[in-house]
Amino acid sequence: MAYDFDRRIDRRHTRSYKWDQCEKLFGDPDILPLWVADMDFHCPPAVREALEKRAALGVYGYAIRTEGYFQSIIDWFKRRHGWTIDRSWIVDSPSIVTTLSLAVEQFSEPGSPVVLQTPVYYPFYDVIRDNGRVVAKNPLRIRNGRFEMDLEQLEQLFRDGAKLLLLCSPHNPGGRVWERDELLKLGELCMRYDVTVVSDEIHADLTLPGHKHTPFASLSPQLADRTITCLAATKTFNLPGLHTSFFVAANPALRRKLEKRLHSLSLHMASHFAQEAVQAAYTEGEAWLDEMLAYVNGNVAYAIDYLARHLPQVEPMRPQGTYLLWVDCRKLGLDPQGLKELMYKRAKVAFNDGSIFGAEGAGWLRINLACPHSIVAEALERFCAAAAVTE
C-alpha cells in the first residue's frame, strides 16, 4: 500500500472528541475508543498540503467559493457514482444534521409525522422532536443477515398522512447499501403518496467490495424533483472537524426554501479552510480512498472471524458499506446498562451502545473499524475476554 494505515497516531491531548473524553464519558482515561464515526487515519496527503498552504497565508478573512470547488463535486459524483449533477443544484451547509433539521422545519408541519427507518443514526430523532414533529417509526426487518425495508408498513405510514421521509443511505448503523430495485420500490411509494425525501448519503463513498451505492435522486427526474440529498466529503476523507457539507436539490422550489433559511441564520458563508480541503480530496484523494476501503474491509473480515471464534454468542451484521460493524449482543443477556458496564469497566473499550439508535438497537453495539488493525485486535481481545469472565 502507498499509505500507512497501520500507523497508530496518538490523538490524545489534541482536543479530540473521540479520544480526549474517555474519562468524562466512560469513567476511565485509558479506555480504547472505537465509537464516534471518525477515523484514526491521516487524511490524504493532498488535503494536508492544501490546508497547510491555506494556513500559510497568515490572513484568515472572509472567503468565497470558487467554481473549481463546485466542479470537483460534480466530477466526483459523475466518476464514482454515475450521477450527473448540475452546478445550480449544489448548496453548502455547515453539516448534514443542519440540513436535516432545516428540512424537517421547512417541509413538514408542527405536530406532523416524519418517517424514520429504525434503528438509525440518533440525530435523526433529535431533528424531528426538537422541531416539534412526531417520529413515525418504520422498523427495518432482518432477513438473511441484513436489514430490509418494510414497505408494507411504510405505505401505511404514508397512507396515514406522513409526507416527509428521512432516508439513511447507506444505512447507519447497519452498513446496508440499498440496492437499486429496493430504492425504486421506495420511490414508487413516495411518488404515489406525494412524499418528500431527505436522503442522508454521507456514507455514499464508503461502499465495500461487491456493493454499489445508488443515489436516490439519480433514479429518475421525477424522484429527483422531490429529493434533497445530503452529502459531504468529511466522512469519506476523515475531515469532520472542518464542519462542511452540501446538499443537492434539483427542484428549485425546495432548494430556494432551504437556501433562504440558511441565509436567515447566517449559515451561508464559505469557510476559510474547508473548500480547499474538499476540492483537494475530490481531485487528488481517490487512490487514498480505494486503499483505505481495502484496509477497512480487511478489518471487517478480521473482526467477524475473531468474534465467531472467541465470542460466538454475538452475531455481527456484515456491512456492505460504511466502516461500522453492527453487532447483536442480545444473547449475552445484558440490558443497555449491563453492556456499558461490560465495555467501560471490564473490557476498557468504548463501542456505541445500540440503544442510542432507537429501541430496536437495544442489545446491539456499533464498532468503528476505521482504525489501525492493531487497535481493532486489541479492542476485540479486551471485549471478548471480559465477556467470557462475565458469563
Sequence and secondary structure as in RCSB ss.txt:
>XXXX:A:sequence
MAYDFDRRIDRRHTRSYKWDQCEKLFGDPDILPLWVADMDFHCPPAVREALEKRAALGVYGYAIRTEGYFQSIID
WFKRRHGWTIDRSWIVDSPSIVTTLSLAVEQFSEPGSPVVLQTPVYYPFYDVIRDNGRVVAKNPLRIRNGRFEMD
LEQLEQLFRDGAKLLLLCSPHNPGGRVWERDELLKLGELCMRYDVTVVSDEIHADLTLPGHKHTPFASLSPQLAD
RTITCLAATKTFNLPGLHTSFFVAANPALRRKLEKRLHSLSLHMASHFAQEAVQAAYTEGEAWLDEMLAYVNGNV
AYAIDYLARHLPQVEPMRPQGTYLLWVDCRKLGLDPQGLKELMYKRAKVAFNDGSIFGAEGAGWLRINLACPHSI
VAEALERFCAAAAVTE
>XXXX:A:secstr
  S  S     TTS  TTTTTHHHHHS TT EE  SS  SS   HHHHHHHHHHHTT     B   HHHHHHHHH
HHHHHH     GGGEEEES HHHHHHHHHHHHS TT EEEE SS  THHHHHHHTTT EEEE   EEETTEEE  
HHHHHHHHHTT  EEEEESS TTT     HHHHHHHHHHHHHTT EEEEE TTTT B TT     GGGS HHHHT
TEEEEE SHHHHT GGG  EEEE S HHHHHHHHHHHHHTT  SB SSHHHHHHHHHHH HHHHHHHHHHHHHHH
HHHHHHHHHH TTSEEE  SBSSEEEEE GGG   HHHHHIIIIIII EE EEGGGG GGGTTEEEEE  S HHH
HHHHHHHHHHHHHHH 
